Amino acid sequence: MLNPIAVFNLKKAINRIDWRLLLFLLLFLDVKTGIKIAAIVIIYLLRFDFKFGFSFKNSRLPLFYPLIMLIPLISLVINKAYTNPDYLLVFITGMGFWLLCLLAIHQVKLAVENSETETIQRTILVFFVLNAIVCFFNFAAIVWETGALNPYRYQGEYQKYFIGTGDYIKGITFDTSTTNAALNALGVLYFLIRRNNPMVLVCMVVLLFTCSNFLNMSLILLFALLFIFRTTRDQKSIIVVCLVLMVVFMGRISPQNDKYAVKTIDEAIKIPVGGNSKTVAAVTCSNIPTLEETRKRIAQNYLDSIWRSHRKKNALVKPTAIAALPKTEQGRILIDTADINSLPYQSIVDTTPVQHVLLNFIDAHAASLPLSAQKTFKPGRPGKVITFFQTAAFFQQHPAKIVAGAGMGNFSSKLAFRATGFGFAGGYPQNHAYINTDFLTNHLDVYLNFFGRRASLHSLTNSPNSVYDQLLSEYGLLGLLAFAIFYVWFFARHAKTFTYGLPALLLLLLIFFTDYWFEQLSVIVFFELLLFLNIKETDNKALMNYGH
């Protein structure tokens, strides 16, 4: 017979968390689009409601979402792009992404409206705990595989991990490590303001595990602002602890990431020689060995390994194990260690199957690819910087498109990459692959120029992904204005009463430089949850103060 007290405690524990919200977050933040769609279907079956409450005065949800869906619809009709069946599929897919964003924010808002603030807070806590557990398992699996307690310095297995170890710390979403880093950066700010110091440290450690230099630098900036303006003595102390952890990690655990970050900043602000637009467009990354230099290094390592092998074969066999150990002239025994200059400790330079696809595409469209079609790699600025110059040059050449942009999926978006059929932004029907000329000769060219070459160039700083670039290039000034007025201001108008909401908003505006986050369908919905919760918390506090 069941113990009544145990049953009561179980029901109480269940009621203390919004399980529908937790299930929705775990499913919707998963990397696979099919699981995201399933999450939307399940949550609407559990909580059936389509009363969005849009209005120009005190709108319940940001008007940005219906407006951003209206702009490409107008462009579709004016430009008669609907006559191209391949583009029509691109258009429908893009509208589907925005519809998922709208349906997700509505359910997040419903969860905040229908649950106590403490219930939502505990749900968020459980989500971060589960994510941290998965991340620590990610790390433990790497340690088990490599046998190295610090895989961030492990150069074996052709540098499979080493500086790229953070890429494998994906967390409970199984998405990119950048997504995991962004979520935990939000978590650091959320728990810091709520004075949950243990969870601040947990989120900070996970963030450091991902090795996201951009998120680390963004957090340092926000820490500085919070330290000066909006923190107590205890909160200042935990900020200092977080900064110490960051310094120790960058200096002792993964020093190569520290050097990489410094080099990236230096390259981003470097002024190219020449000054014309062609020079600006052709620059990339510096201080990276050329393919010829890499081949020479491999050949030298190979010859050295043959010489060492030959020397060992000719060595005299000693009668005892101790005598067989090599010695110095002074007679001290040396412990033989792995030669990090040998081939297994160097990064692989062989072309991968994915790169073969990209290289074949470059060969077939060389006349339209001024950057990636070049046989020699020219060092210079990172790819993300180049893409902003490309967008500016595009509007100089096509001033009429600055109002409504080049059209959804035509210049800079995850949708544009997905529609190529290459498979690196999600699946897409090969027989309906679509590549607009404006995308081909600009941002796709930059992507191919870096990601079609050696693995050391495959980084966030060289990808063209950016929310701001997407909104400006594909939706024009109308898209940017809709974003600024009906999304950013929708939340920013509460800035005076926000606690963790304001630093979370500032962080989001920073990470919008790094990816197509609305189409990512992950970090945005969690951000919106935190902001809606903070609005409810501060409104409740204002009502309580008014009642007294």
Secondary structure as UniProt FT lines:
FT   HELIX           4..15
FT   HELIX           19..28
FT   HELIX           33..46
FT   HELIX           64..78
FT   TURN            79..80
FT   HELIX           81..83
FT   HELIX           85..114
FT   HELIX           117..146
FT   HELIX           151..153
FT   HELIX           156..159
FT   HELIX           162..168
FT   HELIX           171..173
FT   HELIX           177..193
FT   TURN            194..195
FT   HELIX           197..210
FT   HELIX           213..229
FT   HELIX           233..248
FT   HELIX           249..253
FT   HELIX           255..269
FT   HELIX           277..282
FT   HELIX           291..314
FT   HELIX           321..324
FT   TURN            329..330
FT   TURN            340..341
FT   HELIX           343..345
FT   HELIX           353..364
FT   HELIX           366..368
FT   TURN            370..373
FT   HELIX           383..397
FT   HELIX           399..402
FT   TURN            403..404
FT   TURN            408..409
FT   HELIX           414..418
FT   TURN            419..421
FT   TURN            424..425
FT   HELIX           430..432
FT   HELIX           437..440
FT   TURN            441..442
FT   HELIX           443..451
FT   HELIX           455..457
FT   HELIX           460..462
FT   HELIX           467..483
FT   HELIX           484..488
FT   HELIX           489..492
FT   TURN            493..497
FT   HELIX           501..511
FT   TURN            512..514
FT   HELIX           517..520
FT   HELIX           523..547
//
